[in-house]
C-alpha cells in the first residue's frame, strides 16, 4: 500500500505519543522530525529511529506530504502557515490557533494552495465516545436538553518538565484541556449557538515541583479557572468547568440529560472508558463496550488503564487524502471549536 511521508515539528512531550503510535496505522510513515532545539530533535530521532532535521530543512524535504505541528500553542498559527507555504498538508495539535481570525486565515491559505488542514483532538473517534454517539442517535435517552462537564485539577507544574507555556498566552485549562470536551460535546450534541463564561486565577505565579526545574517560579498569564455555559443549536444547555485551581473534586467528566434518560460519558482526553446510561426508571446500567479498536486498553498511567490512540485523526486524514473524501478531524469542525 502507498504511504504518505509524515514530518513532525516540535519534539516536546507529546511527540513521543505520535511517534510511538504512528506505526500502528496504515498509509503513513514518519520520515523526519524537527525542533528549534536541534538536540531535542536528535534525541527523538534516535529514540524512534527516524531522521532529525532543522525546521527549514524539514519544510523543504520532498519526501514529506503532511507535517504535524506539535509546537507550543502560541506558535501554532505561524508554524502551520509556514507548512502550508512550503506546499505541505498540516495536521495540528489543538488548539489550531488562538483566534478565529487566524484560523480563517489558515483556511483561506490552504484553499488557495489546494492543501488540507486537520486538527486534534481526535479522541471523539474513540470506542467509548462513538458508542455514546450511537446511543444518543438511537434515541435511547431521548432529546438532549442539558448537561455538565468538568476537567479540573491543579495544573501541569507538578509533572511536566517544562510547564511554562501552559501558563502563558495560548495556555490555561480551557485552551489546553477544553478542546477535548468541546469537540466531544459538538460530536454528541451538535454545533454551539452561544457561550458565556466567568473566569479567574488563584495565583499570579506557580512554583514548579517537577524535575529538572523544581523550585522555579513562573508567571501565570491566562485564567486558570473557567466556568462556562454553552447553548447548542438544538436548544440544549451545558455547563463546562475547566480549572487548574482545584486540589480535589467529585465531579464526573461528562453527563448529558435527555428527555428519556441520562448518559455518563468517560474522559474525552482518552479514547476509551466506561459509558453508563439511566432511563426513566432511574436504574443505572453500565453499557457493554463495543469491540472497537480504539477502545482497547493500551496504556497504564497513574494507576489508570487507558485507551490512547493519538494519531487516529492523522491516519484518517491520510486515508481521506488518498480517497478524496472529507476528514473527520476537519478544518470546519476545529474552526467551530476555536470559535467556541
HELIX and SHEET records of a PDB file:
HELIX    1   1 UNK A   15  UNK A   22  1                                   8    
HELIX    2   2 UNK A   38  UNK A   48  1                                  11    
HELIX    3   3 UNK A   55  UNK A   59  1                                   5    
HELIX    4   4 UNK A   73  UNK A   75  5                                   3    
HELIX    5   5 UNK A   76  UNK A   85  1                                  10    
HELIX    6   6 UNK A  100  UNK A  113  1                                  14    
HELIX    7   7 UNK A  123  UNK A  125  5                                   3    
HELIX    8   8 UNK A  127  UNK A  137  1                                  11    
HELIX    9   9 UNK A  164  UNK A  167  5                                   4    
HELIX   10  10 UNK A  173  UNK A  173  1                                   1    
HELIX   11  11 UNK A  174  UNK A  178  3                                   5    
HELIX   12  12 UNK A  179  UNK A  189  1                                  11    
HELIX   13  13 UNK A  293  UNK A  295  5                                   3    
HELIX   14  14 UNK A  312  UNK A  323  1                                  12    
HELIX   15  15 UNK A  331  UNK A  339  1                                   9    
SHEET    1   A 6 UNK A  51  UNK A  53  0                                        
SHEET    2   A 6 UNK A  28  UNK A  34  1                                        
SHEET    3   A 6 UNK A   4  UNK A   9  1                                        
SHEET    4   A 6 UNK A  66  UNK A  69  1                                        
SHEET    5   A 6 UNK A  89  UNK A  92  1                                        
SHEET    6   A 6 UNK A 117  UNK A 119  1                                        
SHEET    1   B 8 UNK A 192  UNK A 200  0                                        
SHEET    2   B 8 UNK A 225  UNK A 232 -1                                        
SHEET    3   B 8 UNK A 237  UNK A 243 -1                                        
SHEET    4   B 8 UNK A 144  UNK A 152  1                                        
SHEET    5   B 8 UNK A 254  UNK A 258 -1                                        
SHEET    6   B 8 UNK A 262  UNK A 265 -1                                        
SHEET    7   B 8 UNK A 276  UNK A 278 -1                                        
SHEET    8   B 8 UNK A 284  UNK A 286 -1                                        
SHEET    1   C 2 UNK A 205  UNK A 207  0                                        
SHEET    2   C 2 UNK A 217  UNK A 219 -1                                        
SHEET    1   D 2 UNK A 299  UNK A 301  0                                        
SHEET    2   D 2 UNK A 304  UNK A 306 -1                                        
END                                                                             
